[in-house]
Amino acid sequence: DASSRASFSDTWASKLYRATDLDDSNAVEVDEILLLGQALGYYWGSWEPSAVLELLGQDASTPALSTLSHEEFVRFISLACDEAEVPPERDAKVESLVEAGERRRQLLDPFSETRIEAAFDAIDLDDSGAIDMDE
């Protein structure tokens, strides 16, 4: 069914996009997309950057400077991959890419939960679970 395939592709593409857009800029470079394809063993991982843009009907004259938004990335995945090529949601490679991206985001975020917990633990000298004025 086309709607379930589109929904599956959108979900899969969103997961791949999250793994690729490490700075949360809502844009990924075409070169990063091709590296992702290589890492996951997709045939399009060996394409020239201009081929990605051409598939999307975009100007391919300056592919090195091109980025794709989330919506463009989802469209690319739906055009470049058929459902038979999309690994299961729990595929170890994709999960490890997503987890690595999340870890990188936490390292870059000065207010990540992990950092706040570490700061709290460092200040809570008596391990009471609360910080009082003496600490």
Backbone hydrogen bonds, N-H to C=O, Kabsch-Sander energy under -0.5 kcal/mol:
donor,donor_aa,acceptor,acceptor_aa,energy
5,R,1,D,-2.0
6,A,2,A,-2.6
7,S,3,S,-2.4
8,F,4,S,-2.7
9,S,5,R,-3.1
10,D,6,A,-2.8
11,T,7,S,-2.4
12,W,8,F,-2.8
13,A,9,S,-3.2
14,S,10,D,-2.5
15,K,11,T,-1.9
16,L,12,W,-2.3
17,Y,13,A,-2.9
18,R,14,S,-2.4
19,A,15,K,-1.7
20,T,16,L,-1.3
21,D,17,Y,-3.2
22,L,20,T,-1.9
24,D,21,D,-1.4
28,V,68,L,-2.2
30,V,66,S,-1.9
33,I,29,E,-1.7
34,L,30,V,-2.1
35,L,31,D,-2.1
36,L,32,E,-2.3
37,G,33,I,-2.3
38,Q,34,L,-2.2
39,A,35,L,-2.6
40,L,36,L,-2.0
41,G,37,G,-0.6
41,G,38,Q,-0.9
42,Y,37,G,-2.6
45,G,42,Y,-1.7
46,S,43,Y,-1.3
47,W,44,W,-1.4
51,A,48,E,-1.3
52,V,48,E,-0.9
52,V,49,P,-0.6
53,L,49,P,-1.4
54,E,50,S,-2.5
55,L,51,A,-2.2
56,L,52,V,-1.3
57,G,54,E,-1.5
58,Q,53,L,-3.1
65,L,62,T,-1.4
66,S,63,P,-1.2
68,L,28,V,-2.9
73,F,69,S,-2.5
74,V,70,H,-2.6
75,R,71,E,-2.1
76,F,72,E,-2.6
77,I,73,F,-2.7
78,S,74,V,-2.3
79,L,75,R,-1.9
80,A,76,F,-3.1
81,C,77,I,-2.2
85,E,82,D,-2.0
86,V,82,D,-0.8
86,V,83,E,-0.7
91,D,88,P,-2.2
95,E,91,D,-2.5
96,S,92,A,-2.4
97,L,93,K,-2.0
98,V,94,V,-2.8
99,E,95,E,-2.7
100,A,96,S,-2.4
101,G,97,L,-2.2
102,E,98,V,-2.3
103,R,99,E,-2.5
104,R,100,A,-2.3
105,R,101,G,-2.4
106,Q,102,E,-2.3
107,L,103,R,-2.1
108,L,104,R,-1.9
109,D,105,R,-1.4
112,S,109,D,-1.5
116,I,112,S,-2.5
117,E,113,E,-2.6
118,A,114,T,-2.0
119,A,115,R,-2.4
120,F,116,I,-2.7
121,D,117,E,-2.7
122,A,118,A,-1.9
123,I,119,A,-1.8
124,D,120,F,-2.8
125,L,123,I,-2.2
127,D,124,D,-1.5
132,D,130,A,-0.6
135,E,132,D,-1.6
